[in-house]
Each structure stands twice: as C-alpha cells, then as structure tokens.
Amino acid sequence: MTESKPLGGKIITLPFLVCSFIAAIAGFLLIKRFIFGLGSVTNLSDGYPWGIWIAYDVVVGTAFACGGYAMALLVYVFNKGEYHQLVRPALLASMFGYTLAGVSIFFDVGRYWQAYNLILPRYSQLYSVMFEVALCVTTYIIVLWIEFTPTFLKKFNKETLRRRLNRTLFIFIALGVLLPTMHQSSLGLLVYIAGQKVSPLWQTGFILLLFLISAITMGFSIVIFESIVSARALKREMEIPVLSKLAGYIPPLLGIYLAVRFWDLVGREKLGLAFTGDLKANMFIIENLLYIIPTILLLSPSKRSNPRWLFVSAVSMLLAGAVYRFNVFLIGFDPGPGWQYFPSFSEVVITLGLISIEIIGYMIFVKRLPVLPSLSQA
C-alpha cells in the first residue's frame, strides 16, 4: 500500500492570499445577510426560493464532492484495491465539499436559528423528501469527518486510538456508500415533485437514476481533476497510470446515462423540444454535448493515458453534470408568469467565497497532514 505523508511547504502563498481575499469579501456580505435578511444580498423570491446557493452550493457542490463516495464504491464495494492511493485525497475533498454545502444551508433558509429542529423527533417529517435529504447530508458530513479521523491520529502519533478506530471503520465506510446513494438520487426527486413547473426536457420518472449516475461520474471526474491540478500546482509527480485506469469506468456509465436520457425523451415524444432554439433547448444541447465529449475521448486508451486529454475529459464531465443540475433546478424551472431570477452579485461572491474556503482548507491539510501519497514509494 502506498504511504501518505504531509507535502510540507509554505502555507501563505499567492493562491492562499487570493482565496483569503475573496473569502473575506464573502464574509462581509454574509454579515450583511444575517443582519438585514436574505433580500439585502439575494434576488430570491416566492417564485424562486431556491437560487444559486441551492443550485450550486448544495445540488452541484455535493456532486463535485462525490469523489469519496465514488472511490469508496470502487475500492471497498467492488474490491479494486489498486485505487486505494486515491481514496484519502478524495475523502478530504468530499469532507470539505459536503461540510460547506451543509453550512451554506444556513445562508439560504429564512429561519436559520431553527435548523436544530431537524434532529428533534417531534418535528420529523418521515414522508418528506426534503427531510430525507437534509438528514442524510447531515449524517454523511459526520461520517466523512469520522472516516478522516485516522489521518489526524496518524499526524499526532495516536497509534493506539487509530488502531481502535480502524477496527470499526468499516461501519462508517458502509454508511459512506449508503447515504450518498440515497440523497444524491433524492435531490432529483426534489424537482420531480414540482410537476409541470419543470420543463419536460428534464422532468422524468428516471430523474433519480440520472442524478445518481451523474453523481458517480462526477465523483470519478473530480478525483482525476484534483489529482492533475494538485500535481501541477504542488509540483508533484502525476498519477497518470492509475488515473487512466479510473477514467475507463466513465464511458460505460455515461453510455448508460445517455441511453436512458434519450430513450426516455423519445418514449415521451419530447425530444423535439430540444430543437426549438429557445434558452431551454440550447442549454439542453450544451449539457449533452458536454457529456458526449468525455464519452468519446475516454474510449481511446491513448487519450486516457494523455494528461491533457484526461484533464479536458474531466473538466467536460464536471461541466456537464453542473449544467445538467443547473438546468433542472433553474433553467428548466418555471414557477409561472411574472417570476424571474438571476443571481445577484452578492450571491455569486458568497458562492466564490465558499469555494475559496474549500481551496484554503485543502492546501493547509495536504501540506500539514498525511493525505497525498508518496509516489516514490508506489
């Protein structure tokens, strides 16, 4: 097994300072939000109660954070131990992504001070999909931090505690596979219950399956993306052999996704809506072109072994999943006449601030904790 070790180096670098500056501006805007309310920083309304904070920070952001889930499926469920060196970096990114998604909910809801009602049995809504998603995501955040705890214990030489935790870690790994399977599919169900308010291009009974497959493929893609970017930025050797093998799982999954997607549209006689030339149709075409690009590229073994094409494929896949989820929650959503929504400057900056905090956290953790594998020992 490949040994992990802290990368070392300076914490305060130019990227760190840039991200800190963006996060500081976002923090100022959040103070304004909590003092003067949602209307002071957002363009949300009764027609569009879910804007970019839900669409990106939760729906897209948690899919970007599915690297840990996807690698757990591959390594622990399908017993592909050769990918074990990718697990801990993927787990770290998932931990930050999901934690910040959970925190961002407090920015979006009106009565954030009553969020604790989620864990009070008398307020439980067992037939509510929103309750299921909220409870699953909250539990999964806790599970991710527990799964990452051995890394902290290794750093501080708490070997006895680490061995004890490792004996029970399989329970949390199992939960780490079950919980995302539940809530990633249920995110699609949140829109399905909106009925005719969602365009027929995206409103389908297969939306749970489509959301789940897209989450897994985005999970594999974010692992490839982060490995290549971190290798470039942190001047590490690239993990191309193992990333190339990992990329081989993406085309079959995307093939299933696209087959279900278009078979469903043809069966419902709604495919013609993709060629009307309006915003929804154009976004549908962009979304699926972005899916088709990595499907074709990654079918070629030579492309999968080329860092440039691997990176292009991963970016295309991540954009495809992001556009798909934005299309479902915002572009394809029509609450009725008189309602319009476009994110305010403050909404965008706060979202960028959350991303910046995630990058800062990642840089600190990989430089001070044994996260990244020592490839010289691989």
Long-range contacts (C-beta under 8 A, 24 or more apart in sequence): 1-84, 1-85, 2-84, 2-85, 2-373, 2-374, 2-375, 2-377, 2-378, 3-370, 3-373, 3-374, 3-377, 4-85, 4-88, 4-151, 4-370, 4-371, 4-372, 4-373, 4-374, 5-370, 5-372, 5-374, 6-155, 6-366, 6-367, 6-368, 6-369, 6-370, 6-371, 7-234, 7-236, 7-366, 7-367, 7-371, 7-372, 8-367, 9-234, 9-367, 11-363, 11-364, 11-367, 11-368, 13-363, 15-233, 15-359, 15-363, 16-360, 16-363, 18-356, 19-356, 19-357, 19-359, 19-360, 20-356, 20-360, 22-349, 22-352, 22-353, 22-356, 23-353, 23-356, 23-357, 23-360, 25-349, 25-353, 26-349, 26-350, 26-352, 26-353, 26-354, 26-356, 27-353, 29-346, 29-349, 29-350, 29-353, 30-107, 30-350, 30-353, 32-346, 33-107, 33-346, 33-350, 37-110, 38-108, 38-110, 41-344, 41-346, 41-347, 41-350, 42-343, 42-344, 42-346, 42-347, 43-341, 43-342, 43-343, 43-344, 43-347, 44-341, 45-339, 45-341, 46-339, 47-335, 47-336, 47-338, 47-339, 47-340, 47-341, 48-330, 48-333, 48-335, 48-339, 48-340, 48-341, 50-108, 50-329, 51-108, 51-330, 51-341, 51-343, 51-347, 52-330, 52-343, 52-347, 52-348, 52-351, 53-104, 53-107, 53-108, 53-347, 53-350, 53-351, 54-108, 54-329, 55-325, 55-326, 55-329, 55-330, 56-322, 56-326, 56-351, 57-100, 57-101, 57-104, 57-107, 57-108, 57-351, 57-354, 58-101, 58-104, 58-105, 58-137, 58-187, 59-187, 59-325, 59-328, 59-329, 60-321, 60-322, 60-325, 60-326, 61-97, 61-100, 61-101, 61-104, 61-354, 62-97, 62-98, 62-101, 62-137, 62-183, 62-184, 62-187, 62-215, 63-184, 63-214, 63-215, 63-218, 63-219, 63-321, 63-322, 63-325, 64-97, 64-218, 64-222, 64-318, 64-322, 65-93, 65-94, 65-96, 65-97, 65-98, 65-101, 65-222, 66-94, 66-180, 66-184, 66-215, 66-216, 66-218, 66-219, 66-222, 67-91, 67-93, 67-94, 67-219, 67-220, 67-222, 67-223, 67-226, 68-93, 68-94, 68-95, 68-144, 68-147, 68-176, 68-219, 69-94, 69-176, 69-177, 69-180, 69-181, 69-184, 69-215, 69-216, 69-219, 70-215, 70-216, 70-219, 70-220, 70-223, 71-219, 71-223, 72-173, 72-176, 72-177, 73-177, 73-216, 74-246, 74-249, 76-173, 76-177, 77-177, 82-242, 82-245, 83-242, 83-245, 83-246, 85-239, 85-242, 85-373, 85-378, 86-223, 86-227, 86-239, 86-242, 86-246, 88-148, 88-151, 88-370, 88-371, 88-372, 88-373, 89-223, 89-226, 89-227, 89-230, 89-366, 89-371, 89-372, 89-373, 90-219, 90-222, 90-223, 90-226, 91-144, 91-147, 91-148, 92-148, 92-151, 92-362, 92-365, 92-366, 92-371, 93-222, 93-226, 93-358, 93-362, 94-144, 95-141, 95-144, 95-145, 95-147, 95-148, 96-358, 96-361, 96-362, 97-358, 98-137, 98-140, 98-141, 98-144, 99-141, 99-144, 99-145, 100-354, 100-357, 100-358, 101-137, 102-137, 102-138, 102-141, 103-354, 104-354, 105-134, 107-350, 129-186, 129-189, 129-190, 129-193, 130-190, 132-182, 132-183, 132-186, 133-183, 133-186, 133-187, 133-190, 136-179, 136-180, 136-182, 136-183, 136-186, 137-179, 137-183, 139-175, 139-179, 140-175, 140-176, 140-179, 140-180, 140-183, 143-172, 143-175, 143-176, 143-179, 144-176, 146-172, 147-172, 147-173, 147-176, 151-369, 151-370, 151-371, 152-369, 154-370, 155-368, 155-369, 155-370, 180-215, 181-212, 184-211, 184-212, 184-215, 185-209, 185-211, 185-212, 187-211, 187-325, 188-212, 188-328, 191-328, 191-329, 191-333, 194-333, 197-333, 197-334, 197-335, 197-336, 198-328, 198-332, 198-333, 198-334, 199-273, 199-280, 199-331, 199-332, 199-333, 199-334, 200-268, 200-270, 200-273, 201-265, 201-270, 201-273, 201-274, 201-280, 201-281, 201-284, 201-327, 201-332, 202-327, 202-328, 202-332, 203-332, 204-264, 204-265, 204-268, 205-264, 206-260, 206-261, 206-264, 207-328, 209-260, 210-257, 210-260, 210-261, 210-324, 211-325, 213-253, 213-256, 213-257, 213-260, 214-257, 214-320, 214-321, 214-324, 214-325, 215-321, 216-253, 217-250, 217-253, 217-254, 217-257, 217-317, 217-321, 218-317, 218-318, 218-321, 220-246, 220-247, 220-249, 220-250, 220-253, 220-317, 221-250, 221-294, 221-313, 221-314, 221-317, 221-318, 221-321, 222-314, 222-318, 224-310, 224-311, 224-313, 224-314, 225-311, 225-314, 225-315, 225-318, 228-307, 228-310, 228-311, 228-314, 230-366, 230-372, 234-366, 234-372, 236-372, 236-375, 237-375, 237-376, 238-307, 239-373, 239-375, 240-305, 240-307, 240-310, 243-310, 244-301, 244-304, 244-305, 244-310, 247-298, 247-304, 247-310, 247-313, 247-314, 248-298, 248-304, 250-294, 250-295, 250-298, 250-313, 250-317, 251-294, 251-295, 251-298, 251-299, 254-291, 254-294, 254-295, 254-317, 255-295, 257-291, 258-288, 258-291, 258-292, 258-295, 261-288, 279-331, 280-327, 280-331, 280-332, 283-323, 283-327, 283-331, 283-332, 284-327, 286-323, 287-320, 287-323, 287-324, 287-327, 288-320, 290-316, 290-317, 290-319, 290-320, 290-323, 291-316, 291-317, 291-320, 291-324, 293-320, 294-320
